[in-house]
Amino acid sequence: MKTSGIQAALELLHGAGVRHIFGNPGTTELPLNEALVSDRRFQYILGLQEVPVMAMADGYAMASGGLAVVNLHISCGLGHAMGILYNAFREGTPLLVTAGQTSRKLRFEDPILAGDMVAVARPWTKWSAEVNRVEDVPNAIRRAVQAALTPPTGPVFLSLPVDVQMELAEGLDLTPPRLPSTRVRPPLEALQRAVEVLLSAKNPAILAGSRVTERDAVQELVAVAERLGAPVISEPGTTHGRLAFPCEHPLYGQGLPLWSPEIRERLKEYDALLVVGMDLLRLYMHHEPDRPLPEQIKLVQLDEDPWQLNKNYPLDVGILGDTKAGLADLGTMLRLCEPQLAPEQRELIRTRTLRHIAAHQAARNRLEKDIAGDRELRPLTPRALMGSLARTLPDNVAVIEEAVTTTNTTFERLGALKNTTGYFGHRGWALGWGLGVSIGVKLAWPERPVLALLGEGAASYGIQGLWSAARYQLPVVFVICNNAQYQILKIGAKGLQLPHALADEFEGLDLVGPEVDFVKVAEGFGVQAKRISEPDELCDTIQQAWQGNRPLLIDVPISRTTQPRLQYG
């Protein structure tokens, strides 16, 4: 029996567990859309532009933990999607990004739309290739699936010429992808050295990042933290995309700041750090001193990617291996060491545990007092908005945030997020990500309420995604945290000590004259929308919307006062 290239690709993708294909088609992608008319194994999720299409696939993959497939329209469509592909690359999201290519019979003539997409996609993918024989389609799909899903996970790209998609061939090997086990245990010797460093420290801490949650290792991390009596500090906001540690746990130490001097100040009390599931460090802007980590700290790092070990800072102990297995082994070894600990060492662990718990509770109390002081101010301050929303969150909520100057990790600092899986923060910082991601998360988790917190600037980059939410009747609540400006750029300009910025004079950073009417924009895409200024009305409206079957956008005006710095702890 003869099989076309696109039919072979779909057969392999079905065997890999793919059920959704996210796309915005063009002429070179039409064989796929034609095949999907009669192949009901897949649901095609249509987006009006490639930014929300890529973001929807990104959110679906992050929530489901599986592969998401994106089909883009040749060179121009890939170009539109590149910013969100950059986010996925920085996140390590397992995506298979495909695009049609001009027929091989026309390529020599330099046709319109054709381009070297393989080279364009290569810097922000694990693997990028063009398939120029129909016989190679099955191997290409198997290789792409395995590359995307094996640590370090990440996006891959395949260019598929339109004639290869349509060409028929006999005897194609359609064996589905079979992934090897990726649970490679770390070496025992490295773990033993790590235990020695951590137990000999007077005041150790843990820096934890998104890959802990993505590897289902949160409980193993909790056990290690409790054995050490060590606070767990979240990675900086530049890379903080998932919750690596329960934020209501008394040892949760809030987030690491963004800037070098504040990082040094935050970490100066510690003499050892266990770093797990995060890049050490990927910072945002340069500030003196060059080295943000205090020199006295001994560094122990566990990661599945050898590139991350010793990348920026020499380690005392580098541990290469599976995150979940490595933390489990580390916890077991710490437990077995407990009977041999001297009484004074046990007392040290107990007293520092109590000290950290008291400090964390005091920080939460200060934040709650600040929120209470803002409650009557109008327009709402970011703190007051987040404090009000924190009281409405159900335990199984999924929060997607792309409003960094508003959110400021307030939910986490209040202990308002009751599960570690349901938080998605912006990691690559290419705008237009959050709106589409929330749609993909809802597709993956139809039973969970989804709240998207979006800045008005970020939302404008991917606003076409509202149409997809309406088309597929996905009850996502989109909250526009609207201060009518690119506030993060104003903060950055002040941080650079630019003279006009220090005098609150800016060019091109205010979204006024006119302001975007998000209510009318949303209604134009088929999404019900409201503008709400009062916190009680806002919370009631959100809770009602979660009970329905339609998306809702709420435009919330907030204070336009520029903050001096972003606050992450």
C-alpha positions as a Python dict, from the first residue, in 0.01 Angstrom:
ca = {
    (1, 'M'): (0, 0, 0),
    (2, 'K'): (131, 343, -94),
    (3, 'T'): (151, 615, 170),
    (4, 'S'): (205, 985, 120),
    (5, 'G'): (469, 1176, 312),
    (6, 'I'): (213, 1366, 518),
    (7, 'Q'): (18, 1047, 594),
    (8, 'A'): (337, 883, 716),
    (9, 'A'): (411, 1180, 937),
    (10, 'L'): (62, 1171, 1090),
    (11, 'E'): (85, 797, 1154),
    (12, 'L'): (412, 844, 1344),
    (13, 'L'): (276, 1140, 1540),
    (14, 'H'): (-32, 943, 1640),
    (15, 'G'): (197, 666, 1760),
    (16, 'A'): (381, 925, 1970),
    (17, 'G'): (58, 1020, 2148),
    (18, 'V'): (-6, 1347, 1964),
    (19, 'R'): (-374, 1445, 1956),
    (20, 'H'): (-361, 1818, 1875),
    (21, 'I'): (-187, 2006, 1594),
    (22, 'F'): (-156, 2382, 1634),
    (23, 'G'): (-134, 2579, 1314),
    (24, 'N'): (-195, 2864, 1078),
    (25, 'P'): (-181, 2726, 725),
    (26, 'G'): (-59, 2852, 390),
    (27, 'T'): (-29, 2696, 46),
    (28, 'T'): (276, 2484, 135),
    (29, 'E'): (90, 2336, 434),
    (30, 'L'): (-232, 2244, 251),
    (31, 'P'): (-152, 1870, 222),
    (32, 'L'): (-165, 1853, 604),
    (33, 'N'): (-499, 2032, 626),
    (34, 'E'): (-633, 1813, 344),
    (35, 'A'): (-530, 1495, 528),
    (36, 'L'): (-687, 1616, 853),
    (37, 'V'): (-1030, 1647, 688),
    (38, 'S'): (-1065, 1268, 704),
    (39, 'D'): (-816, 1185, 982),
    (40, 'R'): (-1019, 1241, 1299),
    (41, 'R'): (-744, 1118, 1531),
    (42, 'F'): (-624, 1478, 1558),
    (43, 'Q'): (-783, 1808, 1649),
    (44, 'Y'): (-644, 2099, 1448),
    (45, 'I'): (-625, 2412, 1666),
    (46, 'L'): (-638, 2712, 1437),
    (47, 'G'): (-479, 3044, 1529),
    (48, 'L'): (-500, 3368, 1334),
    (49, 'Q'): (-129, 3446, 1361),
    (50, 'E'): (185, 3248, 1441),
    (51, 'V'): (264, 3420, 1774),
    (52, 'P'): (-46, 3281, 1952),
    (53, 'V'): (-17, 2953, 1760),
    (54, 'M'): (333, 2889, 1896),
    (55, 'A'): (232, 3006, 2242),
    (56, 'M'): (-70, 2774, 2252),
    (57, 'A'): (150, 2478, 2164),
    (58, 'D'): (405, 2590, 2424),
    (59, 'G'): (141, 2601, 2697),
    (60, 'Y'): (-6, 2266, 2596),
    (61, 'A'): (334, 2095, 2605),
    (62, 'M'): (430, 2247, 2941),
    (63, 'A'): (100, 2146, 3103),
    (64, 'S'): (69, 1801, 2949),
    (65, 'G'): (436, 1712, 2982),
    (66, 'G'): (423, 1566, 2631),
    (67, 'L'): (507, 1668, 2279),
    (68, 'A'): (318, 1950, 2107),
    (69, 'V'): (318, 1987, 1729),
    (70, 'V'): (308, 2322, 1549),
    (71, 'N'): (261, 2372, 1176),
    (72, 'L'): (366, 2711, 1037),
    (73, 'H'): (347, 2870, 693),
    (74, 'I'): (692, 2851, 531),
    (75, 'S'): (950, 3132, 579),
    (76, 'C'): (717, 3418, 669),
    (77, 'G'): (519, 3211, 919),
    (78, 'L'): (836, 3085, 1083),
    (79, 'G'): (956, 3445, 1099),
    (80, 'H'): (641, 3552, 1282),
    (81, 'A'): (683, 3267, 1530),
    (82, 'M'): (1053, 3310, 1610),
    (83, 'G'): (1006, 3521, 1925),
    (84, 'I'): (787, 3257, 2088),
    (85, 'L'): (1020, 2982, 1962),
    (86, 'Y'): (1293, 3165, 2154),
    (87, 'N'): (1079, 3139, 2469),
    (88, 'A'): (1028, 2767, 2413),
    (89, 'F'): (1401, 2719, 2362),
    (90, 'R'): (1480, 2898, 2688),
    (91, 'E'): (1213, 2694, 2868),
    (92, 'G'): (1320, 2361, 2719),
    (93, 'T'): (966, 2295, 2595),
    (94, 'P'): (931, 1977, 2385),
    (95, 'L'): (787, 2112, 2059),
    (96, 'L'): (797, 1972, 1708),
    (97, 'V'): (777, 2278, 1484),
    (98, 'T'): (708, 2205, 1117),
    (99, 'A'): (670, 2427, 813),
    (100, 'G'): (601, 2356, 451),
    (101, 'Q'): (869, 2431, 194),
    (102, 'T'): (845, 2513, -177),
    (103, 'S'): (847, 2216, -413),
    (104, 'R'): (1192, 2078, -487),
    (105, 'K'): (1118, 2120, -859),
    (106, 'L'): (1099, 2500, -812),
    (107, 'R'): (1373, 2564, -556),
    (108, 'F'): (1655, 2643, -801),
    (109, 'E'): (1454, 2932, -949),
    (110, 'D'): (1459, 3127, -618),
    (111, 'P'): (1080, 3125, -576),
    (112, 'I'): (875, 3353, -357),
    (113, 'L'): (837, 3242, 9),
    (114, 'A'): (1122, 2987, -4),
    (115, 'G'): (1415, 3036, 231),
    (116, 'D'): (1677, 2861, 440),
    (117, 'M'): (1443, 2789, 728),
    (118, 'V'): (1674, 2522, 868),
    (119, 'A'): (1943, 2782, 931),
    (120, 'V'): (1689, 3032, 1068),
    (121, 'A'): (1550, 2785, 1323),
    (122, 'R'): (1878, 2617, 1419),
    (123, 'P'): (1998, 2859, 1693),
    (124, 'W'): (1680, 2814, 1897),
    (125, 'T'): (1617, 2442, 1847),
    (126, 'K'): (1787, 2121, 1951),
    (127, 'W'): (1776, 1992, 1593),
    (128, 'S'): (1677, 2152, 1265),
    (129, 'A'): (1650, 1972, 930),
    (130, 'E'): (1478, 1959, 593),
    (131, 'V'): (1336, 1627, 469),
    (132, 'N'): (1398, 1593, 95),
    (133, 'R'): (1290, 1229, 40),
    (134, 'V'): (956, 1080, 130),
    (135, 'E'): (1143, 767, 240),
    (136, 'D'): (1313, 971, 513),
    (137, 'V'): (992, 1110, 666),
    (138, 'P'): (943, 828, 923),
    (139, 'N'): (1303, 847, 1049),
    (140, 'A'): (1285, 1226, 1061),
    (141, 'I'): (971, 1218, 1277),
    (142, 'R'): (1113, 953, 1510),
    (143, 'R'): (1438, 1145, 1548),
    (144, 'A'): (1253, 1472, 1608),
    (145, 'V'): (1022, 1323, 1874),
    (146, 'Q'): (1313, 1167, 2061),
    (147, 'A'): (1525, 1483, 2045),
    (148, 'A'): (1240, 1700, 2174),
    (149, 'L'): (1150, 1473, 2466),
    (150, 'T'): (1490, 1361, 2597),
    (151, 'P'): (1675, 1582, 2849),
    (152, 'P'): (1764, 1853, 2803),
    (153, 'T'): (1423, 1878, 2637),
    (154, 'G'): (1349, 2145, 2380),
    (155, 'P'): (1201, 2239, 2043),
    (156, 'V'): (1301, 2083, 1712),
    (157, 'F'): (1225, 2195, 1356),
    (158, 'L'): (1145, 2011, 1033),
    (159, 'S'): (1104, 2172, 692),
    (160, 'L'): (876, 1962, 468),
    (161, 'P'): (870, 2042, 94),
    (162, 'V'): (516, 2038, -36),
    (163, 'D'): (594, 1773, -300),
    (164, 'V'): (749, 1546, -34),
    (165, 'Q'): (428, 1578, 167),
    (166, 'M'): (226, 1466, -137),
    (167, 'E'): (462, 1204, -280),
    (168, 'L'): (357, 839, -247),
    (169, 'A'): (586, 555, -148),
    (170, 'E'): (553, 187, -65),
    (171, 'G'): (700, -4, 227),
    (172, 'L'): (762, 287, 459),
    (173, 'D'): (862, 182, 812),
    (174, 'L'): (588, 333, 1028),
    (175, 'T'): (713, 199, 1361),
    (176, 'P'): (612, 459, 1621),
    (177, 'P'): (876, 646, 1824),
    (178, 'R'): (1004, 448, 2122),
    (179, 'L'): (1184, 666, 2371),
    (180, 'P'): (1473, 530, 2576),
    (181, 'S'): (1456, 565, 2952),
    (182, 'T'): (1604, 898, 3058),
    (183, 'R'): (1621, 819, 3431),
    (184, 'V'): (2001, 806, 3456),
    (185, 'R'): (2105, 800, 3820),
    (186, 'P'): (2388, 1030, 3927),
    (187, 'P'): (2722, 874, 4031),
    (188, 'L'): (2731, 763, 4395),
    (189, 'E'): (3070, 928, 4454),
    (190, 'A'): (2938, 1271, 4347),
    (191, 'L'): (2635, 1235, 4574),
    (192, 'Q'): (2857, 1140, 4869),
    (193, 'R'): (3074, 1449, 4815),
    (194, 'A'): (2760, 1663, 4797),
    (195, 'V'): (2637, 1525, 5130),
    (196, 'E'): (2972, 1601, 5291),
    (197, 'V'): (2967, 1963, 5169),
    (198, 'L'): (2606, 2024, 5270),
    (199, 'L'): (2630, 1862, 5615),
    (200, 'S'): (2953, 2044, 5698),
    (201, 'A'): (2798, 2382, 5615),
    (202, 'K'): (2685, 2605, 5899),
    (203, 'N'): (2408, 2768, 5696),
    (204, 'P'): (2323, 2600, 5362),
    (205, 'A'): (2044, 2704, 5126),
    (206, 'I'): (1888, 2562, 4811),
    (207, 'L'): (1837, 2741, 4481),
    (208, 'A'): (1567, 2560, 4287),
    (209, 'G'): (1426, 2608, 3939),
    (210, 'S'): (1160, 2506, 3694),
    (211, 'R'): (1312, 2174, 3594),
    (212, 'V'): (1238, 2034, 3942),
    (213, 'T'): (866, 2058, 3871),
    (214, 'E'): (902, 1950, 3509),
    (215, 'R'): (1083, 1634, 3626),
    (216, 'D'): (821, 1563, 3898),
    (217, 'A'): (1081, 1601, 4173),
    (218, 'V'): (912, 1848, 4409),
    (219, 'Q'): (851, 1603, 4695),
    (220, 'E'): (1208, 1477, 4674),
    (221, 'L'): (1328, 1838, 4704),
    (222, 'V'): (1102, 1895, 5005),
    (223, 'A'): (1260, 1595, 5178),
    (224, 'V'): (1613, 1723, 5115),
    (225, 'A'): (1527, 2073, 5240),
    (226, 'E'): (1373, 1938, 5560),
    (227, 'R'): (1671, 1708, 5627),
    (228, 'L'): (1911, 2002, 5590),
    (229, 'G'): (1695, 2266, 5756),
    (230, 'A'): (1772, 2478, 5449),
    (231, 'P'): (1552, 2746, 5290),
    (232, 'V'): (1453, 2692, 4928),
    (233, 'I'): (1489, 3005, 4716),
    (234, 'S'): (1329, 3025, 4370),
    (235, 'E'): (1541, 3104, 4066),
    (236, 'P'): (1533, 3468, 3948),
    (237, 'G'): (1236, 3598, 3753),
    (238, 'T'): (1438, 3583, 3430),
    (239, 'T'): (1417, 3203, 3440),
    (240, 'H'): (1142, 3138, 3695),
    (241, 'G'): (869, 2963, 3500),
    (242, 'R'): (739, 2690, 3730),
    (243, 'L'): (716, 2648, 4107),
    (244, 'A'): (993, 2417, 4225),
    (245, 'F'): (884, 2414, 4590),
    (246, 'P'): (547, 2454, 4768),
    (247, 'C'): (520, 2826, 4839),
    (248, 'E'): (313, 2767, 5156),
    (249, 'H'): (587, 2544, 5301),
    (250, 'P'): (757, 2715, 5598),
    (251, 'L'): (1102, 2667, 5440),
    (252, 'Y'): (1004, 2847, 5119),
    (253, 'G'): (1253, 3135, 5100),
    (254, 'Q'): (1081, 3340, 4826),
    (255, 'G'): (1257, 3443, 4508),
    (256, 'L'): (1609, 3542, 4415),
    (257, 'P'): (1638, 3906, 4299),
    (258, 'L'): (1718, 3999, 3939),
    (259, 'W'): (2025, 4216, 3986),
    (260, 'S'): (2381, 4133, 4091),
    (261, 'P'): (2411, 4355, 4402),
    (262, 'E'): (2076, 4239, 4540),
    (263, 'I'): (2165, 3874, 4474),
    (264, 'R'): (2489, 3911, 4669),
    (265, 'E'): (2303, 4077, 4954),
    (266, 'R'): (2037, 3805, 4954),
    (267, 'L'): (2288, 3519, 4964),
    (268, 'K'): (2563, 3664, 5183),
    (269, 'E'): (2451, 3476, 5497),
    (270, 'Y'): (2495, 3130, 5339),
    (271, 'D'): (2811, 2922, 5316),
    (272, 'A'): (2683, 2647, 5081),
    (273, 'L'): (2423, 2626, 4807),
    (274, 'L'): (2257, 2324, 4652),
    (275, 'V'): (2150, 2431, 4301),
    (276, 'V'): (1897, 2211, 4124),
    (277, 'G'): (1678, 2242, 3817),
    (278, 'M'): (1794, 2590, 3715),
    (279, 'D'): (2054, 2779, 3513),
    (280, 'L'): (2322, 2932, 3735),
    (281, 'L'): (2271, 3217, 3653),
    (282, 'R'): (2097, 3369, 3351),
    (283, 'L'): (2068, 3736, 3436),
    (284, 'Y'): (1884, 4022, 3269),
    (285, 'M'): (2103, 4335, 3281),
    (286, 'H'): (2459, 4393, 3392),
    (287, 'H'): (2516, 4554, 3729),
    (288, 'E'): (2832, 4565, 3933),
    (289, 'P'): (2978, 4354, 4077),
    (290, 'D'): (3032, 4114, 3786),
    (291, 'R'): (2998, 3810, 4010),
    (292, 'P'): (2661, 3802, 4190),
    (293, 'L'): (2747, 3499, 4406),
    (294, 'P'): (2944, 3564, 4728),
    (295, 'E'): (3289, 3407, 4710),
    (296, 'Q'): (3263, 3214, 5038),
    (297, 'I'): (2977, 2996, 4914),
    (298, 'K'): (3051, 2635, 4825),
    (299, 'L'): (2845, 2529, 4523),
    (300, 'V'): (2681, 2191, 4467),
    (301, 'Q'): (2476, 2160, 4148),
    (302, 'L'): (2259, 1876, 4017),
    (303, 'D'): (2146, 1886, 3653),
    (304, 'E'): (2066, 1654, 3365),
    (305, 'D'): (2249, 1875, 3115),
    (306, 'P'): (2631, 1873, 3139),
    (307, 'W'): (2635, 2218, 2974),
    (308, 'Q'): (2482, 2367, 3290),
    (309, 'L'): (2751, 2231, 3523),
    (310, 'N'): (3046, 2470, 3573),
    (311, 'K'): (2906, 2691, 3295),
    (312, 'N'): (2939, 3025, 3475),
    (313, 'Y'): (3081, 2937, 3819),
    (314, 'P'): (3329, 2665, 3922),
    (315, 'L'): (3150, 2405, 4132),
    (316, 'D'): (3272, 2229, 4442),
    (317, 'V'): (3055, 1934, 4340),
    (318, 'G'): (2890, 1888, 4002),
    (319, 'I'): (2632, 1608, 3983),
    (320, 'L'): (2520, 1490, 3639),
    (321, 'G'): (2203, 1283, 3638),
    (322, 'D'): (1827, 1263, 3663),
    (323, 'T'): (1676, 1532, 3884),
    (324, 'K'): (1416, 1314, 4055),
    (325, 'A'): (1646, 1017, 4110),
    (326, 'G'): (1932, 1242, 4220),
    (327, 'L'): (1724, 1426, 4480),
    (328, 'A'): (1575, 1099, 4603),
    (329, 'D'): (1922, 948, 4648),
    (330, 'L'): (2046, 1265, 4816),
    (331, 'G'): (1753, 1258, 5058),
    (332, 'T'): (1813, 894, 5140),
    (333, 'M'): (2183, 953, 5205),
    (334, 'L'): (2106, 1249, 5432),
    (335, 'R'): (1857, 1035, 5627),
    (336, 'L'): (2111, 755, 5670),
    (337, 'C'): (2367, 1005, 5798),
    (338, 'E'): (2138, 1138, 6072),
    (339, 'P'): (2222, 874, 6338),
    (340, 'Q'): (2593, 961, 6303),
    (341, 'L'): (2548, 1336, 6346),
    (342, 'A'): (2694, 1492, 6658),
    (343, 'P'): (2439, 1640, 6902),
    (344, 'E'): (2558, 1993, 6830),
    (345, 'Q'): (2511, 1936, 6456),
    (346, 'R'): (2153, 1816, 6509),
    (347, 'E'): (2086, 2120, 6724),
    (348, 'L'): (2231, 2346, 6454),
    (349, 'I'): (1991, 2201, 6195),
    (350, 'R'): (1697, 2242, 6432),
    (351, 'T'): (1775, 2601, 6527),
    (352, 'R'): (1844, 2722, 6175),
    (353, 'T'): (1519, 2559, 6060),
    (354, 'L'): (1328, 2757, 6321),
    (355, 'R'): (1519, 3074, 6232),
    (356, 'H'): (1438, 3045, 5864),
    (357, 'I'): (1072, 2968, 5932),
    (358, 'A'): (1041, 3276, 6151),
    (359, 'A'): (1210, 3498, 5891),
    (360, 'H'): (985, 3372, 5614),
    (361, 'Q'): (671, 3427, 5818),
    (362, 'A'): (785, 3778, 5908),
    (363, 'A'): (836, 3859, 5539),
    (364, 'R'): (486, 3734, 5461),
    (365, 'N'): (341, 3938, 5744),
    (366, 'R'): (512, 4253, 5610),
    (367, 'L'): (370, 4190, 5264),
    (368, 'E'): (19, 4135, 5399),
    (369, 'K'): (47, 4462, 5594),
    (370, 'D'): (159, 4649, 5280),
    (371, 'I'): (-133, 4504, 5083),
    (372, 'A'): (-378, 4609, 5354),
    (373, 'G'): (-236, 4962, 5341),
    (374, 'D'): (-305, 4981, 4965),
    (375, 'R'): (-656, 4838, 4976),
    (376, 'E'): (-848, 5166, 4951),
    (377, 'L'): (-626, 5326, 4684),
    (378, 'R'): (-770, 5379, 4335),
    (379, 'P'): (-669, 5296, 4078),
    (380, 'L'): (-560, 4969, 4233),
    (381, 'T'): (-191, 4928, 4306),
    (382, 'P'): (-27, 4609, 4175),
    (383, 'R'): (1, 4484, 4535),
    (384, 'A'): (-366, 4545, 4607),
    (385, 'L'): (-472, 4377, 4284),
    (386, 'M'): (-260, 4068, 4351),
    (387, 'G'): (-365, 4054, 4716),
    (388, 'S'): (-732, 4057, 4616),
    (389, 'L'): (-684, 3788, 4351),
    (390, 'A'): (-489, 3572, 4598),
    (391, 'R'): (-806, 3530, 4805),
    (392, 'T'): (-999, 3387, 4508),
    (393, 'L'): (-760, 3117, 4387),
    (394, 'P'): (-885, 2758, 4410),
    (395, 'D'): (-629, 2492, 4498),
    (396, 'N'): (-617, 2349, 4144),
    (397, 'V'): (-586, 2680, 3961),
    (398, 'A'): (-345, 2728, 3673),
    (399, 'V'): (-195, 3079, 3668),
    (400, 'I'): (-15, 3207, 3359),
    (401, 'E'): (156, 3541, 3412),
    (402, 'E'): (303, 3784, 3164),
    (403, 'A'): (271, 4099, 3372),
    (404, 'V'): (602, 4101, 3552),
    (405, 'T'): (584, 4452, 3699),
    (406, 'T'): (239, 4376, 3844),
    (407, 'T'): (272, 4022, 3972),
    (408, 'N'): (614, 4049, 4144),
    (409, 'T'): (577, 3690, 4275),
    (410, 'T'): (307, 3817, 4514),
    (411, 'F'): (105, 3494, 4496),
    (412, 'E'): (408, 3293, 4596),
    (413, 'R'): (516, 3528, 4873),
    (414, 'L'): (162, 3504, 5016),
    (415, 'G'): (159, 3123, 4988),
    (416, 'A'): (-153, 3151, 4771),
    (417, 'L'): (-61, 2887, 4511),
    (418, 'K'): (-152, 2549, 4657),
    (419, 'N'): (4, 2332, 4388),
    (420, 'T'): (341, 2353, 4218),
    (421, 'T'): (224, 2237, 3875),
    (422, 'G'): (-18, 2523, 3811),
    (423, 'Y'): (212, 2822, 3780),
    (424, 'F'): (359, 2931, 3446),
    (425, 'G'): (591, 3232, 3439),
    (426, 'H'): (763, 3402, 3149),
    (427, 'R'): (1114, 3266, 3091),
    (428, 'G'): (1232, 3383, 2749),
    (429, 'W'): (1070, 3727, 2784),
    (430, 'A'): (967, 3755, 2417),
    (431, 'L'): (629, 3928, 2443),
    (432, 'G'): (296, 3785, 2331),
    (433, 'W'): (350, 3455, 2511),
    (434, 'G'): (105, 3445, 2801),
    (435, 'L'): (-229, 3479, 2625),
    (436, 'G'): (-164, 3186, 2394),
    (437, 'V'): (-1, 2976, 2666),
    (438, 'S'): (-315, 3002, 2880),
    (439, 'I'): (-521, 2862, 2592),
    (440, 'G'): (-282, 2569, 2550),
    (441, 'V'): (-286, 2501, 2924),
    (442, 'K'): (-667, 2492, 2923),
    (443, 'L'): (-666, 2246, 2633),
    (444, 'A'): (-431, 2021, 2830),
    (445, 'W'): (-620, 2064, 3160),
    (446, 'P'): (-989, 2114, 3074),
    (447, 'E'): (-1093, 2041, 3434),
    (448, 'R'): (-876, 2310, 3593),
    (449, 'P'): (-961, 2683, 3619),
    (450, 'V'): (-713, 2895, 3422),
    (451, 'L'): (-623, 3256, 3503),
    (452, 'A'): (-403, 3460, 3268),
    (453, 'L'): (-248, 3775, 3416),
    (454, 'L'): (-127, 3987, 3126),
    (455, 'G'): (24, 4329, 3086),
    (456, 'E'): (-151, 4543, 2828),
    (457, 'G'): (171, 4570, 2627),
    (458, 'A'): (238, 4195, 2628),
    (459, 'A'): (-125, 4109, 2549),
    (460, 'S'): (-117, 4332, 2241),
    (461, 'Y'): (155, 4115, 2084),
    (462, 'G'): (-59, 3801, 2083),
    (463, 'I'): (-412, 3939, 2103),
    (464, 'Q'): (-530, 3734, 1803),
    (465, 'G'): (-527, 3432, 2033),
    (466, 'L'): (-859, 3552, 2176),
    (467, 'W'): (-1027, 3431, 1858),
    (468, 'S'): (-902, 3076, 1920),
    (469, 'A'): (-1029, 3084, 2280),
    (470, 'A'): (-1371, 3186, 2148),
    (471, 'R'): (-1371, 2934, 1862),
    (472, 'Y'): (-1294, 2638, 2088),
    (473, 'Q'): (-1507, 2767, 2379),
    (474, 'L'): (-1228, 2760, 2633),
    (475, 'P'): (-1328, 2930, 2962),
    (476, 'V'): (-999, 3104, 3030),
    (477, 'V'): (-1015, 3426, 3233),
    (478, 'F'): (-780, 3689, 3087),
    (479, 'V'): (-701, 3976, 3326),
    (480, 'I'): (-530, 4273, 3164),
    (481, 'C'): (-321, 4449, 3429),
    (482, 'N'): (-343, 4783, 3254),
    (483, 'N'): (-104, 5066, 3339),
    (484, 'A'): (-82, 5187, 2976),
    (485, 'Q'): (298, 5175, 2958),
    (486, 'Y'): (603, 4955, 2913),
    (487, 'Q'): (685, 4987, 3280),
    (488, 'I'): (961, 4729, 3282),
    (489, 'L'): (1151, 4941, 3030),
    (490, 'K'): (1112, 5246, 3252),
    (491, 'I'): (1251, 5046, 3543),
    (492, 'G'): (1536, 4927, 3322),
    (493, 'A'): (1613, 5282, 3209),
    (494, 'K'): (1629, 5400, 3569),
    (495, 'G'): (1855, 5107, 3652),
    (496, 'L'): (2091, 5221, 3376),
    (497, 'Q'): (2094, 5566, 3537),
    (498, 'L'): (1977, 5734, 3216),
    (499, 'P'): (1933, 6104, 3293),
    (500, 'H'): (1590, 6158, 3136),
    (501, 'A'): (1459, 5837, 3293),
    (502, 'L'): (1573, 5950, 3636),
    (503, 'A'): (1364, 6264, 3576),
    (504, 'D'): (1065, 6048, 3471),
    (505, 'E'): (1092, 6161, 3108),
    (506, 'F'): (1043, 5885, 2851),
    (507, 'E'): (999, 5849, 2476),
    (508, 'G'): (806, 5561, 2321),
    (509, 'L'): (725, 5389, 2651),
    (510, 'D'): (367, 5505, 2711),
    (511, 'L'): (69, 5339, 2543),
    (512, 'V'): (-157, 5643, 2535),
    (513, 'G'): (-299, 5877, 2272),
    (514, 'P'): (-497, 5657, 2218),
    (515, 'E'): (-511, 5386, 2483),
    (516, 'V'): (-609, 5041, 2361),
    (517, 'D'): (-976, 4962, 2426),
    (518, 'F'): (-936, 4597, 2524),
    (519, 'V'): (-1307, 4550, 2581),
    (520, 'K'): (-1389, 4639, 2220),
    (521, 'V'): (-1091, 4444, 2087),
    (522, 'A'): (-1195, 4131, 2277),
    (523, 'E'): (-1556, 4159, 2169),
    (524, 'G'): (-1438, 4190, 1809),
    (525, 'F'): (-1269, 3850, 1844),
    (526, 'G'): (-1582, 3696, 1996),
    (527, 'V'): (-1477, 3711, 2362),
    (528, 'Q'): (-1698, 3867, 2628),
    (529, 'A'): (-1517, 4150, 2806),
    (530, 'K'): (-1556, 4398, 3094),
    (531, 'R'): (-1360, 4683, 3250),
    (532, 'I'): (-1355, 4648, 3629),
    (533, 'S'): (-1195, 4877, 3886),
    (534, 'E'): (-1320, 4734, 4217),
    (535, 'P'): (-1149, 4428, 4368),
    (536, 'D'): (-1464, 4263, 4509),
    (537, 'E'): (-1644, 4287, 4175),
    (538, 'L'): (-1334, 4156, 4001),
    (539, 'C'): (-1306, 3848, 4221),
    (540, 'D'): (-1679, 3769, 4198),
    (541, 'T'): (-1669, 3800, 3820),
    (542, 'I'): (-1370, 3568, 3789),
    (543, 'Q'): (-1527, 3300, 4007),
    (544, 'Q'): (-1849, 3313, 3803),
    (545, 'A'): (-1655, 3292, 3476),
    (546, 'W'): (-1477, 2976, 3587),
    (547, 'Q'): (-1816, 2808, 3620),
    (548, 'G'): (-1906, 2880, 3258),
    (549, 'N'): (-1792, 2753, 2921),
    (550, 'R'): (-1679, 3074, 2753),
    (551, 'P'): (-1367, 3288, 2780),
    (552, 'L'): (-1378, 3625, 2954),
    (553, 'L'): (-1142, 3922, 2934),
    (554, 'I'): (-1131, 4174, 3218),
    (555, 'D'): (-947, 4503, 3173),
    (556, 'V'): (-830, 4630, 3514),
    (557, 'P'): (-682, 4981, 3536),
    (558, 'I'): (-392, 4990, 3782),
    (559, 'S'): (-159, 5257, 3919),
    (560, 'R'): (76, 5414, 3666),
    (561, 'T'): (347, 5505, 3915),
    (562, 'T'): (681, 5365, 3798),
    (563, 'Q'): (848, 5135, 4049),
    (564, 'P'): (1219, 5189, 4118),
    (565, 'R'): (1297, 4815, 4096),
    (566, 'L'): (1127, 4483, 4040),
    (567, 'Q'): (1079, 4303, 4371),
    (568, 'Y'): (1113, 3927, 4390),
    (569, 'G'): (1146, 3861, 4757),
}
